[in-house]
Amino acid sequence: MPDLLELADQAARKAYAPYSKFQVGCALETAAGGLYTGCNVENASYGLTICAERNTIFQAVAAEGPQMKIARLAVVCIGHEFPPCGACRQVIAEFSLLSGSTEVIFLRAGQPITRSLAELLPETFAL
């Protein structure tokens, strides 16, 4: 099983974050076994910034198509520790395995924490 936290850390080192200085990386494994990484890319107009998680998810969809499902996802921010933001949680939900069982891995006090998407976002928005 690939070390998603290590892959996310490597991706974070490529982030373009001149404004926030928060270098965030993400790695995900799809249900089909694909591995994808991405980093945050900021813009002077903050609304045009893309989070690492969404960058990674969109790459996975571009490669595997709209049926892509996320089995596991890890996020790392160099020098900080936090789970995905609310907007990213909702995008993860769009491509989550059934019943929100997609695993989301992040660091807390230097230790890996794994939560299901259902734990991180118990009331997802759905049409």
C-alpha positions as CSV (number, residue, x, y, z in Angstrom):
1,M,0.0,0.0,0.0
2,P,1.5,3.4,-1.0
3,D,2.4,5.9,1.7
4,L,0.0,8.6,0.8
5,L,1.3,11.0,3.5
6,E,4.8,10.8,2.0
7,L,3.5,11.4,-1.5
8,A,1.4,14.4,-0.2
9,D,4.5,15.8,1.6
10,Q,6.5,15.6,-1.7
11,A,3.6,17.3,-3.5
12,A,3.4,20.1,-0.9
13,R,7.0,21.0,-1.6
14,K,6.0,22.0,-5.1
15,A,3.1,24.3,-4.0
16,Y,2.8,27.8,-5.3
17,A,1.9,29.7,-2.1
18,P,3.6,33.1,-2.1
19,Y,0.7,34.8,-0.2
20,S,-0.4,32.4,2.6
21,K,3.0,30.6,2.8
22,F,0.9,27.4,3.4
23,Q,2.4,24.7,1.2
24,V,-0.2,22.0,1.0
25,G,0.0,18.7,-0.8
26,C,-2.4,15.9,-1.4
27,A,-2.2,12.3,-2.6
28,L,-5.1,10.0,-3.3
29,E,-5.7,6.4,-4.3
30,T,-8.8,5.6,-6.4
31,A,-11.0,2.6,-6.1
32,A,-9.4,1.5,-9.4
33,G,-5.9,1.7,-7.9
34,G,-4.8,4.9,-9.5
35,L,-2.4,7.2,-7.6
36,Y,-2.6,11.0,-8.0
37,T,-0.9,14.0,-6.3
38,G,-1.4,17.7,-6.4
39,C,-0.6,20.9,-4.5
40,N,-2.2,24.2,-3.8
41,V,-1.7,26.9,-6.4
42,E,-2.5,30.4,-5.1
43,N,-3.4,33.5,-7.1
44,A,-3.2,37.2,-6.1
45,S,-7.0,37.1,-6.4
46,Y,-7.6,34.7,-3.6
47,G,-10.9,33.4,-5.0
48,L,-8.9,31.9,-7.9
49,T,-6.7,29.9,-5.7
50,I,-7.1,26.1,-5.9
51,C,-6.6,23.8,-2.9
52,A,-4.3,20.8,-3.1
53,E,-7.2,18.4,-2.5
54,R,-9.3,19.8,-5.4
55,N,-6.3,20.0,-7.7
56,T,-5.6,16.3,-7.0
57,I,-9.2,15.2,-7.4
58,F,-9.7,17.0,-10.7
59,Q,-6.5,15.3,-12.0
60,A,-7.9,11.9,-11.0
61,V,-11.2,12.7,-12.8
62,A,-9.4,13.9,-15.9
63,A,-7.4,10.6,-16.0
64,E,-10.1,8.1,-15.0
65,G,-13.3,9.8,-16.0
66,P,-16.5,10.8,-14.1
67,Q,-16.9,7.4,-12.5
68,M,-13.7,7.9,-10.5
69,K,-14.1,7.1,-6.8
70,I,-11.6,8.0,-4.0
71,A,-10.6,5.1,-1.8
72,R,-8.1,7.1,0.3
73,L,-6.8,10.6,0.4
74,A,-4.0,12.2,2.4
75,V,-3.2,15.9,3.0
76,V,-0.1,17.5,4.4
77,C,0.8,21.1,5.0
78,I,4.4,21.9,5.6
79,G,4.8,23.4,9.1
80,H,1.1,23.0,9.9
81,E,-1.4,20.2,10.6
82,F,-5.0,20.2,9.6
83,P,-7.7,18.2,7.8
84,P,-9.2,19.3,4.4
85,C,-11.2,22.5,4.5
86,G,-15.0,22.4,4.2
87,A,-15.1,23.2,0.5
88,C,-12.6,20.3,-0.2
89,R,-14.6,18.0,2.1
90,Q,-17.7,18.6,-0.1
91,V,-15.7,17.9,-3.3
92,I,-14.3,14.7,-1.7
93,A,-17.9,13.7,-0.9
94,E,-18.8,14.1,-4.6
95,F,-16.3,11.3,-5.4
96,S,-16.4,9.3,-2.2
97,L,-17.1,5.6,-2.0
98,L,-20.6,4.7,-1.0
99,S,-21.7,5.7,2.5
100,G,-18.8,8.2,2.9
101,S,-16.3,5.4,3.7
102,T,-13.5,7.1,1.9
103,E,-10.5,7.4,4.2
104,V,-9.0,10.8,4.8
105,I,-5.6,10.9,6.4
106,F,-3.9,14.0,7.9
107,L,-1.5,14.8,10.7
108,R,-2.2,15.9,14.3
109,A,0.7,16.4,16.8
110,G,2.9,14.7,14.2
111,Q,0.8,11.5,14.1
112,P,-1.3,10.3,11.2
113,I,-5.0,10.5,11.9
114,T,-7.5,8.6,9.7
115,R,-11.1,9.5,9.6
116,S,-13.9,8.5,7.2
117,L,-15.4,11.2,5.1
118,A,-18.7,10.6,6.9
119,E,-16.9,11.5,10.2
120,L,-15.4,14.7,8.7
121,L,-18.6,15.8,6.9
122,P,-21.6,14.0,8.4
123,E,-24.2,16.1,6.5
124,T,-23.0,16.4,2.9
125,F,-24.9,18.5,0.4
126,A,-26.5,16.5,-2.4
127,L,-29.0,17.2,-5.1
